[in-house]
């Protein structure tokens, strides 16, 4: 099954000096090896935004080019707005990108790999699944 990888996972793995023993980094590496990682344009934009160094920007852009964007349709944006409104009625805040991720996850029937705690709240009211890191065999 394919997995939609959220910005926070990429950030831990690509933009920060995180040790290779980090379970999130290990899992992302495994998902990449298994060709299960999925990307969308808004996540790519978040990852590339705010990088001051042109060299670092180009390196990251080139690295991410290995992951083509899933197609986003008008109905995905409409569903994201519906999810936003539903969450708001339930006292839950979130970003437009977060709800777009939920919408795309639902349409493509794929779990979201994230460590963003907001998604724990979203899953209580939205039809999404969160990806769980596999247990490491000893």
DSSP file (Angstrom, degrees, kcal/mol; ACC not computed):
  #  RESIDUE AA STRUCTURE BP1 BP2  ACC     N-H-->O    O-->H-N    N-H-->O    O-->H-N    TCO  KAPPA ALPHA  PHI   PSI    X-CA   Y-CA   Z-CA
    1    1 A X              0   0    0      0, 0.0   109,-0.1     0, 0.0     2,-0.1   0.000 360.0 360.0 360.0 136.6    0.0    0.0    0.0
    2    2 A X        -     0   0    0    106,-0.1   109,-0.6   107,-0.1     2,-0.4  -0.346 360.0-147.2 -71.9 158.1    1.2    3.5   -0.9
    3    3 A X  E     -ab  37 111A   0     33,-3.2    35,-2.4   107,-0.2     2,-0.7  -0.996   9.2-137.3-134.4 130.0    1.7    6.0    1.9
    4    4 A X  E     -ab  38 112A   0    107,-2.5   109,-2.8    -2,-0.4     2,-0.5  -0.792  25.5-148.5 -86.7 114.8    1.3    9.8    1.8
    5    5 A X  E     - b   0 113A   0     33,-1.6    35,-0.2    -2,-0.7   109,-0.2  -0.757  10.0-138.0 -94.1 122.1    4.2   11.3    3.7
    6    6 A X    >>  -     0   0    0    107,-2.6     4,-1.7    -2,-0.5     3,-0.9  -0.292  23.9-106.2 -76.3 160.2    3.6   14.5    5.5
    7    7 A X  H 3> S+     0   0    0      1,-0.2     4,-3.0     2,-0.2     5,-0.2   0.853 116.0  60.0 -53.4 -42.3    5.9   17.5    5.6
    8    8 A X  H 3> S+     0   0    0      1,-0.2     4,-1.9     2,-0.2    -1,-0.2   0.831 104.4  49.9 -63.0 -31.8    7.0   16.9    9.2
    9    9 A X  H <> S+     0   0    0     -3,-0.9     4,-1.8   104,-0.3    -1,-0.2   0.939 112.4  46.6 -70.3 -47.5    8.3   13.4    8.3
   10   10 A X  H  X>S+     0   0    0     -4,-1.7     4,-3.3     1,-0.2     5,-0.6   0.919 110.9  53.9 -58.3 -43.1   10.3   14.8    5.4
   11   11 A X  I  X>S+     0   0    0     -4,-3.0     4,-1.4     1,-0.2     5,-0.9   0.912 108.2  48.4 -60.5 -43.7   11.6   17.6    7.5
   12   12 A X  I  <5S+     0   0    0     -4,-1.9     6,-0.3    -5,-0.2    -1,-0.2   0.875 120.5  38.3 -62.3 -35.3   12.9   15.2   10.2
   13   13 A X  I  <5S+     0   0    0     -4,-1.8    -2,-0.2    -5,-0.1    -1,-0.2   0.803 129.7  22.5 -87.7 -31.4   14.6   13.1    7.5
   14   14 A X  I  <5S+     0   0    0     -4,-3.3    -3,-0.2    -5,-0.2    -2,-0.1   0.782 123.8  37.2-109.8 -33.7   15.9   15.7    5.1
   15   15 A X  I  <<S+     0   0    0     -4,-1.4     2,-0.3    -5,-0.6    -3,-0.2   0.580 106.1  58.6-105.2 -10.5   16.4   19.1    6.7
   16   16 A X  S   <S-     0   0    0     -5,-0.9     2,-1.7    -4,-0.2     0, 0.0  -0.824  85.7-108.6-119.7 157.9   17.6   18.3   10.2
   17   17 A X        +     0   0    0     -2,-0.3     2,-0.4     2,-0.0    -4,-0.1  -0.649  54.7 163.8 -84.9  86.2   20.6   16.5   11.5
   18   18 A X        -     0   0    0     -2,-1.7     2,-0.0    -6,-0.3    -2,-0.0  -0.874  40.1-112.2-107.4 136.6   18.7   13.5   12.8
   19   19 A X    >   -     0   0    0     -2,-0.4     3,-2.2     1,-0.1     6,-0.2  -0.340  22.7-119.9 -66.2 147.1   20.5   10.3   13.7
   20   20 A X  T 3  S+     0   0    0      1,-0.3    -1,-0.1     5,-0.1     6,-0.1   0.594 109.7  71.5 -64.0 -10.0   19.9    7.3   11.5
   21   21 A X  T 3   +     0   0    0      4,-0.1     2,-0.3     5,-0.0    -1,-0.3   0.510  68.5 115.2 -84.4  -3.1   18.6    5.5   14.6
   22   22 A X    <>  -     0   0    0     -3,-2.2     4,-2.6     1,-0.2     3,-0.2  -0.533  66.6-141.2 -67.0 122.9   15.5    7.7   14.6
   23   23 A X  H  > S+     0   0    0     -2,-0.3     4,-2.4     1,-0.2     5,-0.2   0.825 100.3  54.7 -57.6 -33.4   12.5    5.3   13.9
   24   24 A X  H  > S+     0   0    0      2,-0.2     4,-2.4     1,-0.2    -1,-0.2   0.933 111.0  44.4 -65.4 -45.7   10.8    7.9   11.7
   25   25 A X  H  > S+     0   0    0     -3,-0.2     4,-2.4    -6,-0.2    -2,-0.2   0.918 113.5  50.6 -65.2 -44.4   13.9    8.3    9.5
   26   26 A X  H  X S+     0   0    0     -4,-2.6     4,-2.2     1,-0.2    -1,-0.2   0.916 111.6  48.3 -59.6 -44.1   14.4    4.5    9.3
   27   27 A X  H  X S+     0   0    0     -4,-2.4     4,-2.7    -5,-0.2    -2,-0.2   0.913 110.4  50.4 -66.4 -42.5   10.7    4.0    8.3
   28   28 A X  H  X S+     0   0    0     -4,-2.4     4,-2.5     1,-0.2    -1,-0.2   0.925 109.7  51.4 -61.6 -42.8   10.8    6.6    5.6
   29   29 A X  H  X S+     0   0    0     -4,-2.4     4,-2.4     1,-0.2    -1,-0.2   0.918 111.3  48.1 -58.8 -43.7   14.0    5.0    4.2
   30   30 A X  H  X S+     0   0    0     -4,-2.2     4,-2.0     2,-0.2    -2,-0.2   0.913 110.8  50.3 -64.3 -42.7   12.2    1.7    4.1
   31   31 A X  H  <>S+     0   0    0     -4,-2.7     5,-2.5     2,-0.2     6,-0.6   0.884 110.6  50.2 -63.4 -37.8    9.2    3.1    2.5
   32   32 A X  H ><5S+     0   0    0     -4,-2.5     3,-1.6     1,-0.2    -2,-0.2   0.938 109.8  50.0 -64.0 -46.4   11.3    4.8   -0.2
   33   33 A X  H 3<5S+     0   0    0     -4,-2.4    -2,-0.2     1,-0.3    -1,-0.2   0.856 111.1  49.8 -59.2 -35.3   13.1    1.5   -0.8
   34   34 A X  T 3<5S-     0   0    0     -4,-2.0    -1,-0.3    -5,-0.2    -2,-0.2   0.425 111.3-124.2 -83.8   0.4    9.7   -0.2   -1.2
   35   35 A X  T < 5S+     0   0    0     -3,-1.6    -3,-0.2    -4,-0.2    -2,-0.1   0.913  75.7 123.0  55.3  48.1    8.6    2.5   -3.6
   36   36 A X      < +     0   0    0     -5,-2.5   -33,-3.2    -6,-0.1     2,-0.2   0.483  32.9 112.6-112.5  -8.5    5.6    3.3   -1.4
   37   37 A X  E     -a    3   0A   0     -6,-0.6     2,-0.3   -35,-0.2   -33,-0.2  -0.476  46.0-165.5 -75.6 134.7    6.1    7.0   -0.8
   38   38 A X  E     -a    4   0A   0    -35,-2.4   -33,-1.6    -2,-0.2     2,-0.3  -0.924   1.7-164.3-121.0 148.0    3.7    9.4   -2.3
   39   39 A X  B     -d   69   0B   0     29,-0.8    31,-2.9    -2,-0.3     2,-0.3  -0.921   5.5-161.8-129.6 150.3    4.0   13.2   -2.7
   40   40 A X    >>  -     0   0    0     -2,-0.3     4,-2.1    29,-0.3     3,-0.6  -0.953  32.7-113.0-128.4 155.5    1.7   16.1   -3.4
   41   41 A X  H 3> S+     0   0    0     29,-0.4     4,-2.8    -2,-0.3     5,-0.2   0.868 112.4  56.0 -54.3 -44.7    2.6   19.6   -4.6
   42   42 A X  H 3> S+     0   0    0      1,-0.2     4,-2.1     2,-0.2    -1,-0.2   0.857 109.0  47.5 -61.5 -33.1    1.6   21.4   -1.4
   43   43 A X  H <> S+     0   0    0     -3,-0.6     4,-2.4     2,-0.2    -1,-0.2   0.919 111.1  51.2 -70.5 -43.2    3.9   19.3    0.7
   44   44 A X  H  X S+     0   0    0     -4,-2.1     4,-2.1     1,-0.2    -2,-0.2   0.926 110.4  50.1 -56.7 -44.9    6.7   19.8   -1.8
   45   45 A X  H  X S+     0   0    0     -4,-2.8     4,-1.6     1,-0.2    -1,-0.2   0.921 109.4  50.4 -61.5 -44.9    6.1   23.6   -1.6
   46   46 A X  H  < S+     0   0    0     -4,-2.1    -1,-0.2     1,-0.2    -2,-0.2   0.912 111.3  49.3 -59.4 -42.1    6.2   23.5    2.3
   47   47 A X  H  < S+     0   0    0     -4,-2.4    -1,-0.2     1,-0.2    -2,-0.2   0.875 115.1  42.8 -65.6 -37.6    9.5   21.6    2.2
   48   48 A X  H >< S+     0   0    0     -4,-2.1     3,-1.0    -5,-0.2    -1,-0.2   0.648  94.0  98.7 -85.5 -15.1   11.1   24.0   -0.3
   49   49 A X  T 3< S+     0   0    0     -4,-1.6     3,-0.1     1,-0.2    -4,-0.0  -0.509  84.1  19.3 -76.3 138.5    9.8   27.2    1.4
   50   50 A X  T 3  S+     0   0    0      1,-0.3     2,-0.7    -2,-0.2    -1,-0.2   0.482  78.4 139.0  87.7   3.1   12.1   29.1    3.7
   51   51 A X    <   -     0   0    0     -3,-1.0    -1,-0.3     1,-0.2     6,-0.1  -0.731  31.9-169.9 -83.1 118.4   15.4   27.7    2.5
   52   52 A X        +     0   0    0     -2,-0.7     2,-0.5    -3,-0.1    -1,-0.2   0.846  62.0  77.6 -79.2 -35.8   17.8   30.6    2.4
   53   53 A X     >  -     0   0    0      1,-0.2     4,-2.5     2,-0.0     5,-0.2  -0.640  66.7-151.9 -82.8 126.2   20.7   28.9    0.6
   54   54 A X  H  > S+     0   0    0     -2,-0.5     4,-2.7     1,-0.2     5,-0.2   0.885  98.6  52.7 -61.0 -39.0   20.2   28.5   -3.2
   55   55 A X  H  > S+     0   0    0      2,-0.2     4,-2.6     1,-0.2    -1,-0.2   0.935 110.6  45.4 -64.0 -46.9   22.5   25.5   -3.1
   56   56 A X  H  > S+     0   0    0      2,-0.2     4,-2.5     1,-0.2     5,-0.2   0.903 113.1  51.9 -63.2 -40.4   20.5   23.8   -0.3
   57   57 A X  H  X S+     0   0    0     -4,-2.5     4,-2.9     2,-0.2    -2,-0.2   0.947 112.1  45.0 -59.2 -50.4   17.2   24.7   -2.2
   58   58 A X  H  X S+     0   0    0     -4,-2.7     4,-2.6     1,-0.2    -2,-0.2   0.893 112.7  51.6 -63.6 -40.5   18.5   23.2   -5.4
   59   59 A X  H  X S+     0   0    0     -4,-2.6     4,-2.3     2,-0.2    -1,-0.2   0.931 113.8  43.2 -62.2 -45.6   19.8   20.1   -3.7
   60   60 A X  H  X S+     0   0    0     -4,-2.5     4,-2.9     2,-0.2     5,-0.2   0.920 112.9  52.4 -67.0 -43.2   16.5   19.4   -1.9
   61   61 A X  H  X S+     0   0    0     -4,-2.9     4,-1.1    -5,-0.2    -2,-0.2   0.918 112.0  46.6 -58.0 -44.1   14.5   20.2   -5.0
   62   62 A X  H  < S+     0   0    0     -4,-2.6     4,-0.3     2,-0.2     3,-0.2   0.894 112.0  50.5 -65.7 -40.0   16.6   17.7   -7.0
   63   63 A X  H >< S+     0   0    0     -4,-2.3     3,-1.2     1,-0.2    -2,-0.2   0.926 111.5  47.5 -63.2 -44.5   16.2   15.1   -4.3
   64   64 A X  H >< S+     0   0    0     -4,-2.9     3,-2.3     1,-0.2    -1,-0.2   0.688  91.0  81.5 -72.1 -17.5   12.5   15.5   -4.1
   65   65 A X  T 3< S+     0   0    0     -4,-1.1    -1,-0.2     1,-0.3    -2,-0.2   0.682  77.5  72.1 -63.8 -15.1   12.2   15.3   -7.9
   66   66 A X  T <  S+     0   0    0     -3,-1.2     2,-0.7    -4,-0.3    -1,-0.3   0.635  90.8  66.0 -70.0 -13.6   12.4   11.5   -7.5
   67   67 A X  S <  S-     0   0    0     -3,-2.3    -1,-0.2    -4,-0.1   -29,-0.1  -0.868  80.3-150.9-115.5  97.6    8.8   11.6   -6.1
   68   68 A X        -     0   0    0     -2,-0.7   -29,-0.8     1,-0.1     2,-0.2  -0.300  26.1-103.5 -66.5 152.2    6.2   12.7   -8.7
   69   69 A X  B     -d   39   0B   0    -31,-0.1   -29,-0.3     1,-0.1     2,-0.1  -0.530  27.9-121.2 -76.6 137.9    3.2   14.6   -7.4
   70   70 A X        -     0   0    0    -31,-2.9   -29,-0.4    -2,-0.2     2,-0.3  -0.475  41.4 -97.0 -66.5 149.2   -0.1   12.8   -7.1
   71   71 A X        -     0   0    0     -2,-0.1     2,-0.5   -31,-0.1    -1,-0.1  -0.543  35.8-153.9 -72.0 132.7   -2.8   14.5   -9.2
   72   72 A X        -     0   0    0     -2,-0.3     2,-0.2    -3,-0.0    -1,-0.0  -0.939  13.0-162.7-108.4 128.7   -5.0   16.8   -7.2
   73   73 A X    >>  -     0   0    0     -2,-0.5     4,-1.3     1,-0.1     3,-1.2  -0.646  34.3-104.9-108.7 165.4   -8.5   17.4   -8.5
   74   74 A X  H 3> S+     0   0    0      1,-0.3     4,-2.2    -2,-0.2     3,-0.3   0.886 120.4  58.7 -53.9 -41.6  -11.1   20.1   -7.9
   75   75 A X  H 3> S+     0   0    0      1,-0.2     4,-2.4     2,-0.2    -1,-0.3   0.781  99.1  59.1 -63.6 -25.4  -13.1   17.6   -5.8
   76   76 A X  H <> S+     0   0    0     -3,-1.2     4,-2.2     2,-0.2    -1,-0.2   0.913 107.7  45.1 -67.4 -41.7  -10.0   17.2   -3.5
   77   77 A X  H  X S+     0   0    0     -4,-1.3     4,-2.1    -3,-0.3    -2,-0.2   0.890 113.5  50.3 -67.5 -39.3  -10.1   20.9   -2.7
   78   78 A X  H  X S+     0   0    0     -4,-2.2     4,-2.1     2,-0.2    -2,-0.2   0.914 111.9  46.8 -64.8 -42.8  -13.9   20.8   -2.2
   79   79 A X  H  X S+     0   0    0     -4,-2.4     4,-2.8     2,-0.2    -2,-0.2   0.885 109.3  55.2 -66.7 -38.1  -13.6   17.8    0.2
   80   80 A X  H  X S+     0   0    0     -4,-2.2     4,-2.5     2,-0.2    -2,-0.2   0.905 108.4  48.3 -60.7 -41.4  -10.8   19.5    2.0
   81   81 A X  H  X S+     0   0    0     -4,-2.1     4,-2.5     2,-0.2    -1,-0.2   0.895 110.6  51.3 -65.6 -39.6  -13.0   22.5    2.6
   82   82 A X  H  X S+     0   0    0     -4,-2.1     4,-2.5     2,-0.2    -2,-0.2   0.926 111.2  47.8 -60.8 -44.9  -15.8   20.2    3.8
   83   83 A X  H  X S+     0   0    0     -4,-2.8     4,-2.9     2,-0.2     5,-0.2   0.906 110.1  52.7 -62.8 -42.2  -13.3   18.6    6.2
   84   84 A X  H  X S+     0   0    0     -4,-2.5     4,-2.6     1,-0.2    -2,-0.2   0.941 111.3  46.4 -57.8 -48.6  -12.2   22.0    7.4
   85   85 A X  H  X S+     0   0    0     -4,-2.5     4,-2.1     1,-0.2    -2,-0.2   0.898 113.0  49.1 -63.3 -41.8  -15.8   23.0    8.1
   86   86 A X  H  X S+     0   0    0     -4,-2.5     4,-1.2     2,-0.2    -1,-0.2   0.924 112.4  47.9 -63.3 -45.2  -16.6   19.8    9.9
   87   87 A X  H ><>S+     0   0    0     -4,-2.9     5,-2.9     1,-0.2     3,-0.6   0.923 110.2  52.1 -62.0 -44.1  -13.5   20.0   12.0
   88   88 A X  H ><5S+     0   0    0     -4,-2.6     3,-1.8     1,-0.3    -1,-0.2   0.894 105.5  54.5 -60.5 -40.8  -14.2   23.6   12.9
   89   89 A X  H 3<5S+     0   0    0     -4,-2.1    -1,-0.3     1,-0.3    -2,-0.2   0.795 109.6  49.5 -61.5 -27.5  -17.8   22.6   14.0
   90   90 A X  T <<5S-     0   0    0     -4,-1.2    -1,-0.3    -3,-0.6    -2,-0.2   0.240 123.1-106.3 -96.3  12.2  -16.1   20.1   16.3
   91   91 A X  T < 5S+     0   0    0     -3,-1.8     2,-0.5     1,-0.2    -3,-0.2   0.724  76.7 134.7  74.2  22.3  -13.7   22.7   17.7
   92   92 A X      < -     0   0    0     -5,-2.9     2,-0.3    -6,-0.1    -1,-0.2  -0.913  40.0-154.9-111.0 128.1  -10.7   21.3   15.9
   93   93 A X        +     0   0    0     -2,-0.5     2,-0.3    -3,-0.1    -9,-0.0  -0.682  23.2 152.0 -97.4 151.9   -8.3   23.7   14.1
   94   94 A X        -     0   0    0     -2,-0.3     2,-0.1   -10,-0.0    -6,-0.0  -0.972  40.6 -96.4-167.8 166.2   -6.1   22.8   11.2
   95   95 A X     >  -     0   0    0     -2,-0.3     4,-2.0     1,-0.1     5,-0.2  -0.476  33.3-114.6 -87.6 161.0   -4.4   24.2    8.1
   96   96 A X  H  > S+     0   0    0      1,-0.2     4,-2.0     2,-0.2     5,-0.2   0.900 119.1  52.9 -58.7 -40.6   -5.7   24.1    4.6
   97   97 A X  H  > S+     0   0    0      1,-0.2     4,-2.5     2,-0.2    -1,-0.2   0.902 105.3  54.3 -63.7 -40.8   -2.8   21.9    3.6
   98   98 A X  H  > S+     0   0    0      1,-0.2     4,-2.0     2,-0.2    -1,-0.2   0.919 110.9  45.0 -58.9 -43.8   -3.6   19.5    6.5
   99   99 A X  H  X S+     0   0    0     -4,-2.0     4,-2.3     2,-0.2    -1,-0.2   0.823 110.6  53.9 -73.2 -29.5   -7.2   19.1    5.3
  100  100 A X  H  X S+     0   0    0     -4,-2.0     4,-2.7     2,-0.2     5,-0.2   0.902 107.4  51.6 -66.8 -40.2   -6.1   18.7    1.7
  101  101 A X  H  X S+     0   0    0     -4,-2.5     4,-2.7     2,-0.2    -2,-0.2   0.922 110.5  48.9 -59.3 -44.3   -3.8   15.9    2.8
  102  102 A X  H  X S+     0   0    0     -4,-2.0     4,-2.2     2,-0.2    -2,-0.2   0.914 111.3  49.6 -62.0 -43.2   -6.8   14.3    4.5
  103  103 A X  H  X S+     0   0    0     -4,-2.3     4,-2.5     2,-0.2    -2,-0.2   0.929 113.9  44.0 -61.9 -47.1   -8.9   14.6    1.4
  104  104 A X  H  X S+     0   0    0     -4,-2.7     4,-2.7     2,-0.2     5,-0.2   0.899 111.3  54.3 -67.0 -41.0   -6.2   13.1   -0.9
  105  105 A X  H  X>S+     0   0    0     -4,-2.7     5,-2.2    -5,-0.2     4,-0.6   0.910 111.0  46.7 -56.7 -43.6   -5.5   10.4    1.6
  106  106 A X  H ><5S+     0   0    0     -4,-2.2     3,-0.5     3,-0.2    -2,-0.2   0.936 113.4  46.6 -66.9 -47.1   -9.2    9.5    1.6
  107  107 A X  H 3<5S+     0   0    0     -4,-2.5    -2,-0.2     1,-0.2    -1,-0.2   0.902 119.1  39.8 -65.0 -40.8   -9.6    9.5   -2.2
  108  108 A X  H 3<5S-     0   0    0     -4,-2.7    -1,-0.2    -5,-0.2    -2,-0.2   0.503 106.1-129.8 -85.9  -3.7   -6.5    7.5   -2.9
  109  109 A X  T <<5 +     0   0    0     -4,-0.6     2,-0.4    -3,-0.5    -3,-0.2   0.948  61.0 133.6  54.3  54.1   -7.3    5.2    0.1
  110  110 A X      < -     0   0    0     -5,-2.2    19,-0.3    -6,-0.1    -1,-0.2  -0.987  55.9-112.4-134.3 145.2   -3.8    5.5    1.6
  111  111 A X  E     -b    3   0A   0   -109,-0.6  -107,-2.5    -2,-0.4     2,-0.5  -0.297  27.0-121.5 -72.5 160.0   -2.6    6.2    5.1
  112  112 A X  E     -bc   4 130A   0     17,-2.3    19,-3.0  -109,-0.2     2,-0.8  -0.897  13.6-148.5-103.4 126.0   -0.9    9.4    6.1
  113  113 A X  E     +b    5   0A   0   -109,-2.8  -107,-2.6    -2,-0.5  -104,-0.3  -0.858  44.5 134.3 -95.1 109.4    2.6    9.1    7.7
  114  114 A X        -     0   0    0     -2,-0.8    -2,-0.0    17,-0.4  -107,-0.0  -0.975  52.5-157.9-150.6 158.1    2.9   12.0   10.1
  115  115 A X        +     0   0    0     -2,-0.3     2,-0.6     4,-0.0    -1,-0.1   0.201  60.6 121.7-117.8   8.4    4.0   12.9   13.6
  116  116 A X    >   -     0   0    0      1,-0.2     3,-1.5     2,-0.0     4,-0.4  -0.635  57.7-149.3 -73.7 115.7    1.7   16.0   13.6
  117  117 A X  T >> S+     0   0    0     -2,-0.6     4,-1.0     1,-0.3     3,-0.9   0.694  88.5  75.7 -64.4 -20.3   -0.6   15.5   16.6
  118  118 A X  H >> S+     0   0    0      1,-0.2     4,-2.2     2,-0.2     3,-0.5   0.857  87.9  60.9 -58.7 -33.5   -3.4   17.4   14.8
  119  119 A X  H <> S+     0   0    0     -3,-1.5     4,-2.3     1,-0.2    -1,-0.2   0.785  94.3  61.9 -67.5 -26.0   -4.0   14.4   12.7
  120  120 A X  H <4 S+     0   0    0     -3,-0.9     4,-0.4    -4,-0.4    -1,-0.2   0.885 108.6  43.6 -63.1 -37.7   -4.8   12.3   15.8
  121  121 A X  H X< S+     0   0    0     -4,-1.0     3,-1.1    -3,-0.5     4,-0.5   0.904 111.6  53.6 -71.3 -42.7   -7.7   14.8   16.3
  122  122 A X  H >X S+     0   0    0     -4,-2.2     4,-2.5     1,-0.3     3,-1.8   0.893 100.1  60.5 -59.7 -40.8   -8.7   14.7   12.6
  123  123 A X  T 3< S+     0   0    0     -4,-2.3    -1,-0.3     1,-0.3     5,-0.2   0.703  94.6  64.8 -66.0 -16.7   -8.9   10.9   12.5
  124  124 A X  T <4 S+     0   0    0     -3,-1.1    -1,-0.3    -4,-0.4    -2,-0.2   0.722 120.9  18.6 -75.2 -20.2  -11.7   11.0   15.2
  125  125 A X  T <4 S+     0   0    0     -3,-1.8     2,-0.3    -4,-0.5    -2,-0.2   0.526 117.8  66.1-125.5 -11.4  -14.0   12.9   12.8
  126  126 A X  S  < S-     0   0    0     -4,-2.5     2,-2.1    -5,-0.2    -1,-0.0  -0.841  84.1-112.9-116.1 152.0  -12.6   12.3    9.3
  127  127 A X  S    S+     0   0    0     -2,-0.3     2,-0.3    -3,-0.0    -4,-0.1  -0.438  72.3 124.2 -82.2  68.5  -12.4    9.1    7.3
  128  128 A X        -     0   0    0     -2,-2.1     2,-0.4    -5,-0.2   -17,-0.1  -0.866  49.6-144.9-124.3 159.4   -8.6    8.9    7.3
  129  129 A X        -     0   0    0    -19,-0.3   -17,-2.3    -2,-0.3     2,-0.4  -0.976  13.0-141.8-122.0 138.2   -6.0    6.3    8.4
  130  130 A X  B     -c  112   0A   0     -2,-0.4     2,-0.2   -19,-0.2   -17,-0.2  -0.834  22.9-117.8-100.0 138.3   -2.7    7.2   10.0
  131  131 A X        -     0   0    0    -19,-3.0     2,-0.5    -2,-0.4   -17,-0.4  -0.532  25.3-147.8 -74.4 135.5    0.4    5.1    9.0
  132  132 A X        -     0   0    0     -2,-0.2     2,-0.1   -19,-0.1   -19,-0.0  -0.898  19.2-115.4-107.2 132.0    2.0    3.3   11.9
  133  133 A X        -     0   0    0     -2,-0.5     2,-0.1     1,-0.1  -109,-0.1  -0.420  37.0-116.1 -62.4 134.1    5.7    2.7   12.1
  134  134 A X        -     0   0    0     -2,-0.1     2,-0.2     1,-0.1    -1,-0.1  -0.390  30.6-102.0 -71.5 149.9    6.5   -1.0   11.9
  135  135 A X        -     0   0    0     -2,-0.1     2,-0.4     1,-0.1    -1,-0.1  -0.531  36.8-119.4 -72.4 137.9    8.1   -2.7   14.8
  136  136 A X        -     0   0    0     -2,-0.2     2,-0.2    -3,-0.1    -1,-0.1  -0.655  24.3-125.4 -81.4 128.2   11.8   -3.3   14.2
  137  137 A X              0   0    0     -2,-0.4    -1,-0.1     1,-0.1     0, 0.0  -0.506 360.0 360.0 -71.9 139.5   12.8   -7.0   14.3
  138  138 A X              0   0    0     -2,-0.2    -1,-0.1     0, 0.0    -2,-0.0   0.425 360.0 360.0-102.1 360.0   15.5   -7.7   16.8
